[in-house]
Structures are given as structure tokens and as C-alpha cells.
Amino acid sequence: MPSLKPAAGLPGTPFALLLSLLQGARGLLLLATLASLVGGLGATAMVALINQALGAGDDQLSHLGLQFAGVVGGVLLLRLLSQALFMYLGQRAKAQVRLRAIGHMAQASYAHLERYGSARPLAILTGDLDTLVVFFLNLPTLLTQGTVILGCLAYLGWLSWQLLVFALLAVALGALGFLLVNGRALDLLRRSRQREDDLIQQFRALFDGAKELKLHRRRRQVFVEETLARPIESVRRQRTLGYVLFSAASSWGSLVLFGFIGLTLFVLARVFAVDGHVVSGYAITFLYIILPIESLLGAIPVIGSARVALERIARLDSDLPLEPIGTAEPDQGFERIELRGMTHQYFREKENSLFQLGPVDLVFTPGEITYLIGGNGSGKTTLAKLLVGLYESEAGTLLLDGSPVDARGRDAYRQCFSTVFSDFYLFDSLLGVLAPHLESQARLLLRELQLEHKVSIEDGGFTTLDLSQGQRKRLALLVALLEDRPFYVFDEWAADQDPEFKEVFYQRLLPDLKARGKAVLVITHDDRYFNLADRHIKLDMGKIVAHSHRSDSIDEPV
Ligand code: ADP
């Protein structure tokens, strides 16, 4: 059985990707290909038998008839076999790419994932993969028909070698037409796929921004008629043109074919004074070959689309570089985390400017509550992401108990932290949280956070996530508390909570975490509770402008 575990890493070229997809199934691929090829040869043998039967005497006819029946039966069985095998290989390839792409995305660096966005990966995991399956489904036809064509060409050559030369010239002429348009058509398909990625992003806004669109008629109109309609129109134009070019190549192929047939039957047969039986052989072969050639030409767009899909999947490799995962075990605790001269930069496209956080020098120790304060956009969340190892620092060093955390150690380092960021995501179950007496602990916390009438936990999953934002945040806090990690980071957790829950959070939960020896970083604007922190760090425009301990005054400079 082929392994269907999500493996990280995708080969960086379409061809290498295709090969890697077939790994472990090469035997089946060979069998499917052989079935298609032998089926194709069998179908070619049928034309020779038909031609023989036309000139055969009565005594040969029953023998030829039996042969014909045998070949027909064999060809049908082989066709069934090759179609079933290629269907299996196509679905297997789809599942494998899906799992590998997911594995790749799960192991890509957070900063790249954030920058890249979800539209293209979502399009790849759905549309592009279906294109690949369609390609696989077409493979038996392509191989069988290709063999029929080659077999018929060989049969023509056996009937007359001069004719074969003309046939090969016709093939070359057909291929030339194809090559002329293929590059342009592929380019159009590539660009239309990119446009579709943008569209997926915009489709989301139809739902996420439903309130804003309903409340503002002009906005809705501009969004639908311009923001959405324009890329839809471009996709329509690029797709149509791309496929028309492919059709032109295909029609050109048909034109060359019919030209060749006409030339042979009406001109060459006379010029070379070919005998009547051979000419009827040509005619039957030509009639027989038309359908395979047409279906081969018809498959050109499928091959083109599959190529574009493979290119896009393979590009994930360079667009989303993998983060090295070391073998270090996650740390169960720490004595000291130190940020020494660390920085992080963003390029803000809209303003065409850089935002730089740092250089930051900070030390965190267990059992200490630190409040991180500062205006909007001052860099608080960025500092939290740098601290928890989501971002790589461009300068300086991150030290865990005195040892630098390098790229290979970052994943293990991140396991020190439990977080609730302001744009947290709530999974519908306690995935991977392995606390002892998990469900009873969870029930206690549900009661404490006054969620027990709304949500319960069954088989490790929440019964509902259909909650208000404040309730969802409380549930996210519950998950973080159950994780029981040594370092807690809360990014404006209390911002949309009732005063009652602010009290619970600042007066009970945070001191409780401190008493249990946890380090806690709280990003907050709640100045009512400032006196409860062991120290305050204030950021302004990416720089630490004040750093004070409980006994100091907050405005004291570092
Ligand atoms: P705060 O948490 O203090 O509000 P942030 O750390 O979120 O501040 O942001 C600091 C600055 O960095 C802001 O100017 C913001 O626009 C910019 N910024 C934040 N995240 C990104 C990002 N992913 N890409 C580009 N710029 C960003």
C-alpha cells in the first residue's frame, strides 16, 4: 500500500514532482502503460484484419473472424484495465499532492505563510489538483490512441514506404503549428490561474465583509462591478484565448491530416501507380486513424492545464521555504529567555516604507508578569511574535537558558509558549493537548469562564464554536490554560471582555499563573490593572521607550 502520510517538502520542478508522485506505484504505472500500449496495438491489428478480410477468400474468412473476435475482446479488457489503473493512479496522485502540500505548508516558516496568504494554496489544494486528476484520466486514451497512430503509421509504411515519408512530413508540419501556439497558450493559462487566486481572496470578502457591503450600497456596487467583475472578465478573456489557441493548433493538426489523406488518395496513389488493394488499405487506415488523432489533439488543453497545475504546485517549494526541524525535544521549562539585540522588519507596501522593531534587549524569567504597553502600531504584537519564535530575527540572538536558539531549534523552543493572539484561531477540538484529567480540568475552567451553559466538551471536541467574540476568546484562553506551558502570552485578551471577566483575568488567572511559576507577557491597554504587573515595557515606533519594575515609575527610561 502506498504511504499517504503528509510528508513535508515538494520537488521544485513540475517533472520531478510528477515523478515523485508516481513513486511507489511504478509497477502499476508500467502495467497501466503496457495495457494501454498493447490495447493500442490490438486496435491497430483490427484494421489490418479488416483490410485482410476485404480481400480474403471464403476459406480464410472464419479464421480471420475468430481472430477478430479475440482481438476485440482483448482490446476491450485492456482498455478497462488501463482506465481503472489510471483512475486509481490519478486519485492517488491527487491525495498525495494534497497531503504533501499540506505537510509543506505546515512546515513552512510563519513569516512566509503570513506574507503569502491563503488564496493560492487553497486554489492549489482544490482546482489545480482536479486538473491533475483529469490529466491522469486522459492518459489511457492518450497512450492507446498514440499507439494506434504509431501502429497505423507503421502499417502504412509496410504498405508503402514512400507514403510513410509523406506521413512523417505531415506529422512534422502538424507539430510545428502546435509549437508555435503552445507557449503563448500556456502563458495565458498561467496568468488566468493567478487571477483566479486573487479572485478566491475576493470571494471571501463577500462573506466576511457582508455587513459592510449590506450597509453601503455604493461600496457593494463598486466591489461587485469593479473589484470582482474585472478579474472575472480577465480570466474569461485569458482562458478563452488560451483554449482557442489550443483549438487552433488542434484544427491545424486536423487540416494537415485531411490534406495528407487527400493528397495520398487523389494524387500520390496515381503518381506512384499503387495497386487497388493497397489504396483501399490506405483508405481504411486513414478512416481508422482520424478518431485517435482527433482525440489526441483534443487532449492538448488537458496536457497544458496539467502542466500549469504542476508548475504551480512545484513553485510552493520556493515560495514557501521549509523551516528546518531539528531533533531537539521541546523544553519542559526554562530559567531564562533572553532577547539580545533582536530586530524584525516589515515592508509596508501601501506606505512604501519599512517598519523596524528593535533592536530589543530583554530578559524573561519564570514567575514574572510583564505588561507590554504602547500605542497601536508601536510593534507590541511583532515583539510577541519574535519572542515566541514565530518570526526569525534579522539581527541579534535569542538565548534559551544561555544557549542560542537557531533555526533548527526554533520549533522545539516555540513549544515553551501558550498564546492567545488577538487574531487567534479556535480549533473545534483540543487537538494534541495531552493534559492529565483533561476533560475534568476543562469542565472546571468552563465553569470559571462562565461558558458551561454554552459549550461542553465531548470526545475531546467542543460542542459548538457558535459563540460571541468574547466567549470565543474565553474558550481560546481555556485551551491555552489546558496546554500548561511554561510561558504565557496574551495579546489584548481582555479588550472585548466584560468588566467581570477582566477582573477574573487580571486578578485571579494571571496571579495564579505567576504562582505556578509561569512567565506571563500581557499586551494590554487596561491601565486600571497596571499596578498588578511585576514590570512594564513600553514600545513606541518599534523601540522600547520605557522599561520599569513594579517599584519603579512607569515613565522611567531604560
Ligand atoms: P501593535 O501590536 O503595537 O499594534 P504591530 O506589531 O501589530 O503593532 O505592528 C507594528 C507595525 O508593523 C504596524 O505599522 C503594522 O502596520 C506593521 N505590520 C504588522 N504586521 C505586519 C505584516 N504582517 N506585514 C507588514 N506590516 C506589518
Boltz pocket constraint, residues with backbone or C-beta under 6 A from the ligand:
constraints:
  - pocket:
      binder: B
      contacts: [[A, 114], [A, 346], [A, 347], [A, 348], [A, 355], [A, 374], [A, 375], [A, 376], [A, 377], [A, 378], [A, 379], [A, 380], [A, 381], [A, 382], [A, 383]]
      max_distance: 6.0
